[in-house]
Amino acid sequence: MKLWKILTLISLSTAVALAGGCAVISENECQAGLWYERGIEDGARGRSQATVYQIAQKCHEYGVRTDTAAWLRGHEEGVEQYCTPENGFTVGRYGRDYEGVCTGPTADLFMANYQRGLVVYQAEQQYNALASRYDNVEREYYRITRALDEATTEKEAQALRSQRRSLMREMRHLEGEMMRFGGFGAFNPLLFY
């Protein structure tokens, strides 16, 4: 492959990564062509064949004709790179959407590993929600403790102590919930593989 094509492909990859779902394709990318290379890139990212129609529509707005056949050939090659069992796990583990691009014998292995990765991702999200709630409750606990030191009446102090006990119970409950995910303060993904 010529050096300029490789450099353009790298810059295309970088632009796609940075865009992260903004514009389908820029005018410069349309002008550059590189439809086969773009197809490989989109396939390797797990994008569906519907992507080429979005690209064609956008490039048409710029007055550029898309080589759909070249994109589809590249896409097929890219999908082969995408549809591995290892990548299935990675895609699920990071909570990315799967657009149903895998077919044939690799599809089942990809999907099984995607589901395994998704279980780990969802467990981590639950753990993070618990940890966030714990942090909020702990801050409130310390705020109530400071307010208790400054209480001026017994009635006010009693109400604050009751709130503090309730917050302490909630903190203990959250600690117990977090233990299901590997421990207090430490999510353990190995428990979910």
LOFI-398842 format. One record per residue (C-alpha): residue in three letters; z, y, x. Coordinates in Angstrom, 3 decimals. Example, Ala and Ser with C-alpha at 12.3 -4.5 7.8 and 13.67 -1.06 7.14 Angstrom:
BEGIN
{residuo:ala; z:7.800; y:-4.500; x:12.300}
{residuo:ser; z:7.140; y:-1.060; x:13.670}
END
This chain:
BEGIN
{residuo:met; z:0.000; y:0.000; x:0.000}
{residuo:lys; z:-0.858; y:3.453; x:1.318}
{residuo:leu; z:1.964; y:5.652; x:2.563}
{residuo:trp; z:1.310; y:8.399; x:0.013}
{residuo:lys; z:1.532; y:5.874; x:-2.836}
{residuo:ile; z:4.836; y:4.542; x:-1.497}
{residuo:leu; z:6.262; y:8.050; x:-1.146}
{residuo:thr; z:5.078; y:8.962; x:-4.621}
{residuo:leu; z:6.619; y:5.764; x:-6.017}
{residuo:ile; z:9.935; y:6.587; x:-4.322}
{residuo:ser; z:9.902; y:10.128; x:-5.685}
{residuo:leu; z:8.920; y:8.743; x:-9.084}
{residuo:ser; z:11.872; y:6.341; x:-8.965}
{residuo:thr; z:14.216; y:9.148; x:-7.982}
{residuo:ala; z:12.927; y:11.414; x:-10.721}
{residuo:val; z:13.281; y:8.668; x:-13.314}
{residuo:ala; z:16.828; y:7.922; x:-12.142}
{residuo:leu; z:17.823; y:11.572; x:-12.239}
{residuo:ala; z:16.172; y:12.189; x:-15.580}
{residuo:gly; z:18.133; y:9.272; x:-17.043}
{residuo:gly; z:16.445; y:9.367; x:-20.404}
{residuo:cys; z:15.528; y:13.041; x:-20.699}
{residuo:ala; z:11.746; y:13.371; x:-20.607}
{residuo:val; z:9.685; y:10.177; x:-20.707}
{residuo:ile; z:7.342; y:11.484; x:-17.998}
{residuo:ser; z:6.641; y:14.835; x:-16.378}
{residuo:glu; z:3.291; y:16.547; x:-16.081}
{residuo:asn; z:3.260; y:15.925; x:-12.318}
{residuo:glu; z:3.874; y:12.212; x:-12.882}
{residuo:cys; z:1.021; y:12.110; x:-15.392}
{residuo:gln; z:-1.269; y:13.871; x:-12.937}
{residuo:ala; z:-0.286; y:11.472; x:-10.125}
{residuo:gly; z:-1.379; y:8.471; x:-12.160}
{residuo:leu; z:0.107; y:5.465; x:-10.379}
{residuo:trp; z:0.164; y:3.606; x:-13.694}
{residuo:tyr; z:0.578; y:0.166; x:-12.144}
{residuo:glu; z:3.498; y:1.370; x:-10.006}
{residuo:arg; z:5.038; y:3.162; x:-12.989}
{residuo:gly; z:4.737; y:-0.069; x:-14.991}
{residuo:ile; z:6.569; y:-1.987; x:-12.255}
{residuo:glu; z:9.324; y:0.633; x:-12.221}
{residuo:asp; z:9.725; y:0.654; x:-16.001}
{residuo:gly; z:9.641; y:-3.145; x:-16.188}
{residuo:ala; z:12.212; y:-3.470; x:-13.395}
{residuo:arg; z:14.476; y:-1.134; x:-15.392}
{residuo:gly; z:14.159; y:-3.333; x:-18.477}
{residuo:arg; z:12.219; y:-0.841; x:-20.535}
{residuo:ser; z:10.157; y:-2.287; x:-23.360}
{residuo:gln; z:6.385; y:-2.120; x:-23.677}
{residuo:ala; z:6.853; y:0.641; x:-26.239}
{residuo:thr; z:7.534; y:2.902; x:-23.246}
{residuo:val; z:3.829; y:3.004; x:-22.368}
{residuo:tyr; z:3.018; y:4.488; x:-25.766}
{residuo:gln; z:5.621; y:7.217; x:-25.249}
{residuo:ile; z:4.133; y:7.881; x:-21.803}
{residuo:ala; z:0.594; y:7.965; x:-23.196}
{residuo:gln; z:1.620; y:10.376; x:-25.931}
{residuo:lys; z:3.341; y:12.716; x:-23.466}
{residuo:cys; z:0.480; y:12.578; x:-20.931}
{residuo:his; z:-1.982; y:13.273; x:-23.749}
{residuo:glu; z:-0.085; y:16.539; x:-24.341}
{residuo:tyr; z:-0.804; y:17.386; x:-20.678}
{residuo:gly; z:-4.460; y:16.430; x:-21.066}
{residuo:val; z:-4.137; y:13.284; x:-18.948}
{residuo:arg; z:-5.411; y:9.866; x:-19.968}
{residuo:thr; z:-3.044; y:6.944; x:-19.287}
{residuo:asp; z:-4.282; y:3.656; x:-17.828}
{residuo:thr; z:-2.322; y:1.480; x:-20.231}
{residuo:ala; z:-3.793; y:-1.777; x:-18.897}
{residuo:ala; z:-2.629; y:-0.985; x:-15.344}
{residuo:trp; z:0.817; y:-0.007; x:-16.637}
{residuo:leu; z:1.085; y:-3.270; x:-18.596}
{residuo:arg; z:0.123; y:-5.341; x:-15.510}
{residuo:gly; z:2.780; y:-3.534; x:-13.481}
{residuo:his; z:5.299; y:-3.818; x:-16.297}
{residuo:glu; z:4.878; y:-7.581; x:-16.368}
{residuo:glu; z:5.636; y:-7.745; x:-12.644}
{residuo:gly; z:8.633; y:-5.433; x:-13.026}
{residuo:val; z:10.030; y:-7.489; x:-15.904}
{residuo:glu; z:10.016; y:-10.556; x:-13.649}
{residuo:gln; z:12.276; y:-8.645; x:-11.249}
{residuo:tyr; z:14.506; y:-7.525; x:-14.117}
{residuo:cys; z:14.923; y:-10.841; x:-15.930}
{residuo:thr; z:17.084; y:-12.668; x:-13.408}
{residuo:pro; z:20.471; y:-14.182; x:-14.287}
{residuo:glu; z:22.169; y:-11.932; x:-11.699}
{residuo:asn; z:20.616; y:-8.806; x:-13.151}
{residuo:gly; z:21.538; y:-9.953; x:-16.658}
{residuo:phe; z:25.178; y:-9.924; x:-15.640}
{residuo:thr; z:24.830; y:-6.534; x:-13.934}
{residuo:val; z:23.120; y:-4.954; x:-16.953}
{residuo:gly; z:25.868; y:-6.228; x:-19.263}
{residuo:arg; z:28.667; y:-5.375; x:-16.819}
{residuo:tyr; z:27.644; y:-1.719; x:-16.827}
{residuo:gly; z:27.228; y:-1.632; x:-20.598}
{residuo:arg; z:23.526; y:-0.913; x:-20.493}
{residuo:asp; z:21.323; y:-1.613; x:-23.490}
{residuo:tyr; z:18.978; y:-4.575; x:-23.386}
{residuo:glu; z:15.553; y:-3.899; x:-24.886}
{residuo:gly; z:14.539; y:-7.549; x:-25.329}
{residuo:val; z:11.953; y:-7.650; x:-22.538}
{residuo:cys; z:12.759; y:-11.114; x:-21.165}
{residuo:thr; z:10.769; y:-14.087; x:-22.411}
{residuo:gly; z:10.306; y:-17.699; x:-21.425}
{residuo:pro; z:12.827; y:-19.849; x:-19.560}
{residuo:thr; z:14.480; y:-16.911; x:-17.783}
{residuo:ala; z:15.334; y:-15.209; x:-21.081}
{residuo:asp; z:18.113; y:-17.655; x:-21.939}
{residuo:leu; z:19.746; y:-17.390; x:-18.511}
{residuo:phe; z:19.387; y:-13.612; x:-18.540}
{residuo:met; z:20.966; y:-13.369; x:-22.003}
{residuo:ala; z:23.840; y:-15.735; x:-21.192}
{residuo:asn; z:24.720; y:-13.672; x:-18.138}
{residuo:tyr; z:24.143; y:-10.402; x:-19.982}
{residuo:gln; z:26.690; y:-11.506; x:-22.599}
{residuo:arg; z:29.187; y:-12.482; x:-19.872}
{residuo:gly; z:28.772; y:-9.089; x:-18.216}
{residuo:leu; z:29.090; y:-7.311; x:-21.546}
{residuo:val; z:32.401; y:-9.086; x:-22.223}
{residuo:val; z:33.757; y:-7.753; x:-18.911}
{residuo:tyr; z:32.438; y:-4.257; x:-19.682}
{residuo:gln; z:34.008; y:-4.212; x:-23.146}
{residuo:ala; z:37.328; y:-5.498; x:-21.801}
{residuo:glu; z:37.343; y:-2.747; x:-19.197}
{residuo:gln; z:36.621; y:-0.144; x:-21.868}
{residuo:gln; z:39.562; y:-1.448; x:-23.921}
{residuo:tyr; z:41.800; y:-1.367; x:-20.849}
{residuo:asn; z:40.718; y:2.200; x:-20.045}
{residuo:ala; z:41.491; y:3.282; x:-23.611}
{residuo:leu; z:44.974; y:1.733; x:-23.335}
{residuo:ala; z:45.562; y:3.367; x:-19.941}
{residuo:ser; z:44.457; y:6.739; x:-21.293}
{residuo:arg; z:46.775; y:6.392; x:-24.289}
{residuo:tyr; z:49.600; y:5.369; x:-21.959}
{residuo:asp; z:49.067; y:8.485; x:-19.823}
{residuo:asn; z:49.165; y:10.708; x:-22.920}
{residuo:val; z:52.327; y:9.041; x:-24.250}
{residuo:glu; z:54.001; y:9.252; x:-20.836}
{residuo:arg; z:53.242; y:12.998; x:-20.593}
{residuo:glu; z:54.712; y:13.480; x:-24.061}
{residuo:tyr; z:57.773; y:11.420; x:-23.067}
{residuo:tyr; z:58.443; y:13.724; x:-20.094}
{residuo:arg; z:57.816; y:16.828; x:-22.193}
{residuo:ile; z:60.375; y:15.596; x:-24.744}
{residuo:thr; z:62.826; y:14.785; x:-21.929}
{residuo:arg; z:62.547; y:18.363; x:-20.607}
{residuo:ala; z:62.937; y:19.730; x:-24.129}
{residuo:leu; z:66.042; y:17.558; x:-24.584}
{residuo:asp; z:67.615; y:19.202; x:-21.528}
{residuo:glu; z:67.058; y:22.569; x:-23.188}
{residuo:ala; z:68.157; y:21.587; x:-26.711}
{residuo:thr; z:70.611; y:24.066; x:-28.181}
{residuo:thr; z:71.937; y:22.102; x:-31.168}
{residuo:glu; z:73.065; y:18.515; x:-31.652}
{residuo:lys; z:70.608; y:18.101; x:-34.536}
{residuo:glu; z:67.707; y:19.191; x:-32.300}
{residuo:ala; z:68.914; y:16.889; x:-29.489}
{residuo:gln; z:69.185; y:13.945; x:-31.902}
{residuo:ala; z:65.612; y:14.480; x:-33.169}
{residuo:leu; z:64.329; y:14.692; x:-29.583}
{residuo:arg; z:66.180; y:11.515; x:-28.549}
{residuo:ser; z:64.644; y:9.710; x:-31.525}
{residuo:gln; z:61.168; y:10.880; x:-30.500}
{residuo:arg; z:61.806; y:9.844; x:-26.896}
{residuo:arg; z:62.921; y:6.329; x:-27.979}
{residuo:ser; z:59.794; y:5.990; x:-30.088}
{residuo:leu; z:57.619; y:7.067; x:-27.171}
{residuo:met; z:59.423; y:4.628; x:-24.851}
{residuo:arg; z:58.751; y:1.776; x:-27.316}
{residuo:glu; z:55.094; y:2.729; x:-27.448}
{residuo:met; z:54.902; y:2.851; x:-23.629}
{residuo:arg; z:56.436; y:-0.645; x:-23.388}
{residuo:his; z:53.988; y:-1.916; x:-26.009}
{residuo:leu; z:51.019; y:-0.384; x:-24.120}
{residuo:glu; z:52.257; y:-1.892; x:-20.846}
{residuo:gly; z:52.310; y:-5.310; x:-22.514}
{residuo:glu; z:48.796; y:-4.807; x:-23.865}
{residuo:met; z:47.542; y:-3.766; x:-20.427}
{residuo:met; z:49.039; y:-6.933; x:-18.917}
{residuo:arg; z:46.458; y:-8.929; x:-20.924}
{residuo:phe; z:43.791; y:-7.182; x:-18.855}
{residuo:gly; z:45.267; y:-8.004; x:-15.458}
{residuo:gly; z:48.313; y:-5.865; x:-15.140}
{residuo:phe; z:49.786; y:-2.472; x:-15.596}
{residuo:gly; z:47.667; y:-0.026; x:-13.638}
{residuo:ala; z:45.071; y:-2.582; x:-12.543}
{residuo:phe; z:42.178; y:-3.957; x:-14.591}
{residuo:asn; z:41.214; y:-7.420; x:-13.323}
{residuo:pro; z:37.592; y:-8.216; x:-14.235}
{residuo:leu; z:37.940; y:-11.782; x:-12.915}
{residuo:leu; z:39.961; y:-12.654; x:-16.003}
{residuo:phe; z:36.859; y:-12.155; x:-18.126}
{residuo:tyr; z:34.154; y:-13.927; x:-16.099}
END
